[in-house]
Amino acid sequence: MRIKKIKISIVFIVAFSLMGIDTYKKNKNTNYTLDNYVESDFLNFKKNNKSLNNVNYSNYFKKNEDNLLVLNVEINEVNFDEMEKLKIMNPVIANYIINKKDLPTKKDLNFISRIYNIPENLLFSIMMKESRGNPYALSHKKAKGAFQFMEETAVEFNLFKNGKDLRNDPWYSADAGARYIKWLFLYVTPNKDPKVVENYNYTLAAYNAGIARVKKNSGVYIPNIKETQDYVYKIMGHVKGDKYIVKKGDNLSKIAYKMKTTVEEIKKLNKNISDRRLKFGNFISIRDPNKNSDSYKVKKGDTLSKIANLTGIDLYTIKEMNRLKGDVIYVGQEIKIY
């Protein structure tokens, strides 16, 4: 197997040299990541090398001892053919959005989600976290639209038509957002069930922080970035019903009535919250997720990673639910799980 991997690496290094990969090496101090790399280049190379088409590859860049760019290739179960199909809008969606002028509602976003087989409310939650639903939002990094697409990703997912930038079109942006979410899911967690919302932690992290910070070697990780961890925590909390997104005109009493809880409970779960501090688009806690959790009793030889594999709950969620700062656990300890 090791010899086979070396042969594959040699083939790719030589091939990419011939294809002009030296253009990526102009500056030896550049941090090369998947964010700098156009996935379609790899797919096109694969198509043109039929002998490699029976193997699926997970690829990422690394630097060798001479600080030169090297493409590292590992065999895994990523289905690049299925991912490639997600670069184009589904005909059902194309027909659905014809002549649409109003902003898409949560109902519209859930319809789009069903077409791409992703959990309902996930698309809406991402949109609100990214831009509060503003189709003209522009970040300091030049990400545009309700789903905050960078230009490179927008090109990849066909958000440019006849030279026109469609990132500010809320319908095209929503469709591309759904396709990109599913694309990321298939890449970072190819063995997970896309219908199960708990399986989207790593996808959300990749949407926020970039693939290279989430998928490393043969594993996937929630990066230790406060913004990313907050992003995952709030979106997952809303989709699961533990968090509420503040609407215009809301106050604590209205929220408590709508969500069948009390003002006192909301205040207990949200530090220093008040009617004056409520802002449109904010994610606030309305339920303690620990109250609806099951538990797992730690046995001899258990680790958090082992418990994550046994329960199907990812390591980040287990740590978050149990407020664990490290990886140390002890025999007999009750670990809360969803």
C-alpha positions as CSV (number, residue, x, y, z in Angstrom):
1,M,0.0,0.0,0.0
2,R,2.9,2.4,0.8
3,I,4.5,1.7,-2.5
4,K,1.2,2.3,-4.3
5,K,0.7,5.7,-2.5
6,I,4.3,6.7,-3.4
7,K,3.6,5.9,-7.1
8,I,0.3,7.8,-7.0
9,S,2.1,10.8,-5.4
10,I,4.8,10.7,-8.1
11,V,2.2,10.6,-10.9
12,F,0.4,13.6,-9.5
13,I,3.6,15.6,-8.8
14,V,4.8,15.0,-12.4
15,A,1.4,15.6,-13.9
16,F,0.8,18.9,-12.0
17,S,4.3,20.1,-13.0
18,L,3.4,19.6,-16.6
19,M,0.1,21.4,-16.1
20,G,1.8,24.5,-14.8
21,I,1.7,24.0,-11.1
22,D,4.7,26.2,-10.9
23,T,2.3,29.1,-11.0
24,Y,1.4,28.2,-7.4
25,K,5.0,28.5,-6.3
26,K,5.8,32.1,-7.2
27,N,6.0,33.0,-3.5
28,K,7.6,30.5,-1.3
29,N,6.2,32.1,1.8
30,T,2.6,31.5,0.7
31,N,0.4,29.3,2.9
32,Y,-1.1,26.9,0.4
33,T,-4.5,25.5,1.4
34,L,-7.5,24.1,-0.3
35,D,-8.9,27.7,-0.3
36,N,-6.2,28.6,-2.9
37,Y,-6.9,25.5,-5.0
38,V,-9.7,25.1,-7.6
39,E,-11.2,21.7,-7.1
40,S,-12.3,21.5,-10.7
41,D,-8.7,21.5,-11.9
42,F,-8.2,18.2,-10.0
43,L,-11.5,16.8,-11.4
44,N,-10.5,17.7,-14.9
45,F,-7.2,16.0,-14.4
46,K,-8.9,12.9,-13.1
47,K,-11.2,12.8,-16.2
48,N,-8.3,13.0,-18.5
49,N,-6.5,10.1,-16.8
50,K,-8.9,7.2,-17.1
51,S,-6.6,4.7,-15.3
52,L,-7.2,6.7,-12.1
53,N,-11.0,7.0,-12.4
54,N,-11.7,3.9,-10.4
55,V,-10.1,5.5,-7.3
56,N,-11.5,8.3,-5.3
57,Y,-9.0,10.8,-3.7
58,S,-9.0,13.2,-0.9
59,N,-6.4,15.8,-1.6
60,Y,-4.7,18.7,0.2
61,F,-1.5,20.6,-0.2
62,K,1.6,20.5,1.9
63,K,5.1,21.8,1.7
64,N,8.2,19.5,1.5
65,E,11.5,20.2,3.2
66,D,12.5,22.5,0.4
67,N,9.4,24.7,1.0
68,L,8.0,23.6,-2.4
69,L,4.3,22.8,-3.0
70,V,3.5,19.1,-3.1
71,L,0.1,17.6,-3.6
72,N,-0.6,14.9,-1.0
73,V,-3.0,12.2,-2.2
74,E,-4.8,9.7,0.0
75,I,-7.4,7.1,-1.1
76,N,-10.7,7.4,0.6
77,E,-14.4,7.3,0.0
78,V,-15.1,10.8,-1.3
79,N,-17.4,10.7,-4.3
80,F,-16.1,13.4,-6.5
81,D,-18.5,12.6,-9.3
82,E,-21.5,13.3,-7.0
83,M,-19.8,16.5,-5.7
84,E,-19.2,17.7,-9.3
85,K,-22.9,17.5,-10.0
86,L,-23.6,20.0,-7.2
87,K,-21.8,22.7,-9.2
88,I,-24.9,23.2,-11.3
89,M,-28.4,24.3,-10.1
90,N,-31.0,21.5,-9.9
91,P,-33.6,22.0,-12.7
92,V,-36.4,21.7,-10.1
93,I,-35.0,24.8,-8.3
94,A,-34.4,26.6,-11.6
95,N,-38.1,26.2,-12.4
96,Y,-39.2,27.1,-8.8
97,I,-37.4,30.4,-8.7
98,I,-38.5,31.7,-12.2
99,N,-39.9,35.3,-11.8
100,K,-39.4,35.3,-8.0
101,K,-38.9,38.8,-6.8
102,D,-39.5,38.8,-3.0
103,L,-36.9,37.5,-0.6
104,P,-37.0,33.7,0.0
105,T,-38.9,32.8,3.2
106,K,-37.9,30.0,5.6
107,K,-40.5,27.8,3.7
108,D,-38.7,28.5,0.4
109,L,-35.3,27.7,1.9
110,N,-36.7,24.5,3.3
111,F,-38.0,23.5,-0.1
112,I,-34.6,24.1,-1.6
113,S,-33.0,22.1,1.3
114,R,-35.3,19.1,0.6
115,I,-34.2,19.0,-3.1
116,Y,-30.6,18.7,-2.1
117,N,-31.3,16.3,0.8
118,I,-30.1,18.5,3.6
119,P,-32.0,19.0,6.9
120,E,-34.6,21.7,7.0
121,N,-33.9,25.0,8.8
122,L,-30.2,24.5,8.3
123,L,-30.1,26.8,5.2
124,F,-32.1,29.5,7.0
125,S,-29.9,29.4,10.1
126,I,-26.7,29.7,8.0
127,M,-28.2,32.6,6.1
128,M,-29.2,34.5,9.3
129,K,-25.8,33.9,10.8
130,E,-23.9,34.9,7.7
131,S,-25.8,38.1,6.8
132,R,-29.1,38.3,8.8
133,G,-30.8,37.7,5.4
134,N,-29.3,40.8,3.7
135,P,-28.8,40.0,0.0
136,Y,-26.5,43.0,-0.3
137,A,-24.2,42.1,2.6
138,L,-20.5,42.6,1.9
139,S,-17.8,41.4,4.3
140,H,-14.3,42.9,4.8
141,K,-13.0,39.9,2.9
142,K,-15.2,40.8,-0.1
143,A,-17.6,38.0,0.5
144,K,-21.0,38.9,-1.0
145,G,-24.7,38.2,-0.6
146,A,-27.0,36.5,1.9
147,F,-24.7,33.5,2.0
148,Q,-21.4,35.4,1.8
149,F,-19.7,33.8,-1.2
150,M,-16.2,34.6,-2.0
151,E,-15.6,35.2,-5.7
152,E,-13.6,32.0,-6.3
153,T,-16.3,29.8,-4.7
154,A,-19.0,31.8,-6.6
155,V,-17.3,31.0,-9.9
156,E,-17.0,27.4,-8.9
157,F,-20.7,27.1,-8.1
158,N,-21.9,29.0,-11.2
159,L,-22.9,32.2,-9.5
160,F,-21.6,34.1,-12.5
161,K,-23.8,34.1,-15.6
162,N,-22.6,35.8,-18.8
163,G,-20.3,37.9,-16.8
164,K,-23.0,38.9,-14.3
165,D,-22.3,38.4,-10.6
166,L,-25.4,36.8,-9.0
167,R,-24.2,36.6,-5.4
168,N,-26.6,39.5,-4.5
169,D,-29.5,37.6,-6.0
170,P,-31.1,36.0,-2.9
171,W,-32.6,33.1,-4.9
172,Y,-29.4,32.1,-6.8
173,S,-27.4,32.7,-3.6
174,A,-29.7,30.4,-1.6
175,D,-29.5,27.6,-4.2
176,A,-25.7,27.9,-4.4
177,G,-25.6,27.9,-0.6
178,A,-27.5,24.7,-0.4
179,R,-25.4,23.1,-3.1
180,Y,-22.2,24.2,-1.4
181,I,-23.3,22.9,2.0
182,K,-24.0,19.5,0.5
183,W,-20.7,19.6,-1.4
184,L,-18.8,20.3,1.8
185,F,-20.7,17.6,3.6
186,L,-19.8,15.0,1.0
187,Y,-16.1,16.1,1.2
188,V,-15.5,16.3,4.9
189,T,-17.9,13.6,6.1
190,P,-18.5,11.2,3.2
191,N,-19.6,8.3,5.5
192,K,-22.2,10.3,7.4
193,D,-26.0,10.3,6.8
194,P,-26.9,13.7,5.2
195,K,-30.4,13.6,6.7
196,V,-29.1,13.7,10.3
197,V,-28.6,17.3,11.4
198,E,-26.1,16.3,14.1
199,N,-23.7,15.2,11.3
200,Y,-23.3,18.8,10.1
201,N,-20.9,20.2,12.7
202,Y,-17.8,19.7,10.5
203,T,-19.7,21.0,7.4
204,L,-20.6,24.2,9.2
205,A,-17.0,24.6,10.5
206,A,-15.7,24.2,6.9
207,Y,-18.2,26.8,5.6
208,N,-16.9,29.3,8.2
209,A,-13.2,28.5,8.5
210,G,-12.4,26.8,5.2
211,I,-11.8,23.1,4.3
212,A,-8.1,23.1,5.0
213,R,-8.7,23.9,8.7
214,V,-11.3,21.2,9.1
215,K,-10.1,18.2,7.0
216,K,-6.5,17.3,7.8
217,N,-4.8,14.0,6.9
218,S,-7.4,11.3,7.4
219,G,-9.4,13.1,10.1
220,V,-11.8,16.0,10.5
221,Y,-11.7,18.6,13.3
222,I,-13.5,21.6,14.6
223,P,-10.7,24.2,14.6
224,N,-9.8,25.9,17.8
225,I,-11.1,29.3,16.5
226,K,-13.6,31.1,18.7
227,E,-15.6,32.5,15.8
228,T,-15.9,29.1,14.2
229,Q,-16.9,27.3,17.4
230,D,-19.5,30.0,18.1
231,Y,-20.7,29.7,14.5
232,V,-21.3,25.9,14.8
233,Y,-22.7,26.2,18.3
234,K,-25.3,28.8,17.4
235,I,-26.5,27.4,14.1
236,M,-26.8,23.8,15.5
237,G,-28.6,25.2,18.5
238,H,-31.1,26.9,16.4
239,V,-31.7,23.9,14.1
240,K,-32.2,21.7,17.2
241,G,-34.6,24.2,18.8
242,D,-32.4,25.3,21.7
243,K,-31.8,28.8,20.2
244,Y,-34.1,31.5,18.8
245,I,-33.2,34.1,16.1
246,V,-34.5,37.5,17.1
247,K,-37.1,39.0,14.7
248,K,-37.9,42.7,14.3
249,G,-40.3,43.9,16.9
250,D,-39.5,41.1,19.4
251,N,-39.2,41.5,23.1
252,L,-38.5,38.9,25.8
253,S,-42.2,38.4,26.6
254,K,-43.1,37.8,22.9
255,I,-40.2,35.3,22.5
256,A,-41.1,33.5,25.7
257,Y,-44.8,33.2,24.6
258,K,-43.9,32.0,21.1
259,M,-41.3,29.5,22.3
260,K,-43.4,28.2,25.2
261,T,-40.9,29.2,27.9
262,T,-40.6,32.0,30.4
263,V,-38.8,35.3,30.5
264,E,-37.0,34.1,33.7
265,E,-35.6,31.0,31.8
266,I,-34.4,33.1,28.9
267,K,-32.6,35.5,31.3
268,K,-31.0,32.6,33.1
269,L,-29.7,31.2,29.9
270,N,-28.5,34.5,28.4
271,K,-26.1,36.7,30.4
272,N,-27.2,40.4,30.7
273,I,-30.0,40.0,28.3
274,S,-32.8,42.6,28.2
275,D,-35.4,44.0,25.8
276,R,-33.0,46.8,25.0
277,R,-30.2,44.4,24.1
278,L,-32.3,42.4,21.7
279,K,-31.1,42.9,18.1
280,F,-32.5,41.6,14.9
281,G,-30.7,38.4,13.8
282,N,-29.2,37.6,17.2
283,F,-29.1,34.0,18.3
284,I,-30.3,33.6,21.9
285,S,-30.7,30.5,24.1
286,I,-34.3,29.5,24.9
287,R,-33.7,26.0,26.3
288,D,-30.9,24.3,28.1
289,P,-29.8,21.5,25.8
290,N,-28.5,19.5,28.7
291,K,-32.1,19.0,30.0
292,N,-33.0,16.8,27.0
293,S,-29.8,14.8,26.9
294,D,-29.1,11.2,27.7
295,S,-25.9,10.2,29.4
296,Y,-23.1,7.7,29.0
297,K,-21.1,6.3,31.9
298,V,-17.4,6.2,31.3
299,K,-15.9,2.7,31.4
300,K,-12.2,1.6,31.8
301,G,-10.3,2.3,28.6
302,D,-12.8,4.9,27.3
303,T,-11.6,8.1,25.7
304,L,-13.7,11.0,24.5
305,S,-12.9,10.0,20.9
306,K,-14.0,6.4,21.6
307,I,-17.3,7.7,23.1
308,A,-17.8,9.9,20.1
309,N,-17.4,6.9,17.8
310,L,-19.7,4.8,19.9
311,T,-22.5,7.3,20.3
312,G,-22.2,8.9,16.8
313,I,-21.9,12.4,18.5
314,D,-18.9,14.3,17.4
315,L,-16.1,15.2,19.9
316,Y,-16.8,19.0,19.7
317,T,-20.5,18.6,20.7
318,I,-19.7,16.2,23.6
319,K,-17.1,18.7,24.9
320,E,-19.5,21.6,24.5
321,M,-22.4,19.9,26.2
322,N,-20.3,18.8,29.2
323,R,-18.2,22.0,29.4
324,L,-15.0,20.0,29.1
325,K,-11.9,22.1,28.4
326,G,-9.6,19.1,28.0
327,D,-9.7,15.5,27.1
328,V,-9.4,14.0,30.6
329,I,-12.3,11.8,31.8
330,Y,-12.5,9.3,34.6
331,V,-14.2,5.9,35.1
332,G,-17.8,6.3,36.3
333,Q,-18.2,9.8,35.0
334,E,-21.5,10.6,33.4
335,I,-21.1,12.2,30.0
336,K,-24.2,13.9,28.6
337,I,-25.0,13.1,25.0
338,Y,-28.0,14.1,22.7
